[in-house]
Amino acid sequence: WLFTAQNTYTFKFLNKTLVVYHNSLRRDTFGPKAATASKIILSYPERGRKVEIIGSVVTGSLAEDIRQGKLQQIDVILA
């Protein structure tokens, strides 16, 4: 059971990493006026380490960390 805050969609990626999409403006996620990711916050389990990415693309070693299941949570802020 996952607690889901208002205006969010939550799921587990690769059965390990919690992913939370935040859509505070409740915009459509499809079509010509679709919401897109404006920021992505990667949260690691150790010492509350967080990495903020402006935009919608995760590359390089951060993308590899996601694939290897090293993250505790990924927050995607839609705008």
N, C-alpha and C positions, 0 to 999 in steps of 0.2 A: 504494500500500500504506500503510495506516494502522496504527500500533501501538495496540492496544486493551488497556488495563489490565484487570485482573480486576474483575468487577462493574460494567462500563461498557458503554455502547453509543455508537459514534462514527460520525458521517457528516458530509459536506460540505453546507452549506446554500447554495443558489444557486451551487453549484460553486466556492465561494470560502471561506466561513467554516466552520471546524471546530467542530462541536457535539459535546459529550461529556455524556452522561447518566450520572451517578454513582448507583448503586443499591447502596450498601455493605451494606444489610440484606437485599438480594435479595427485596424485596417485589414482589408482583404489580403490574403497571401497569394493571390493569383490574379491574372488579368493585367491590363495595361497600367492600372494604378496600384499595383501590388506593393505591399510593404517589403522593404529589403533590410538586410542586416546593416545597422550603422556602427555597431560595436560588438565585439566578442570578448568575453572575460573568461580566461582559463584559470581555474583554481586547482592548485596542487595540494595534496594532503599534508605535506611537511610545512610546519611553521606558518600556515596561512598564506603561503606564497601565491600571488596572483599576477597574471600578465594580461594587460589590456591591449586589444588590437582594434584600431579604428578602421572600419570597413567590414567587408564580408569574406575575406580570404585568409586562411591560415596556411602558412607555407613552412618549408624547411624543418628544422628540429622540433618546432612546436607541433607541426602536423604529425611528425613521427611520434612524439609523446602521446598524442591522441590515439594513434593506431596501436601503440603498445600498452594502452590502458593506464598510463601514469597519472592521469588527471582524476580528481575527485568530482569536479563539476565543470560544465561549460554553460555560460549564460550568453544567450544571443539576444541582443536588444534590437528590436525591429522599429523602423521609422518609416 
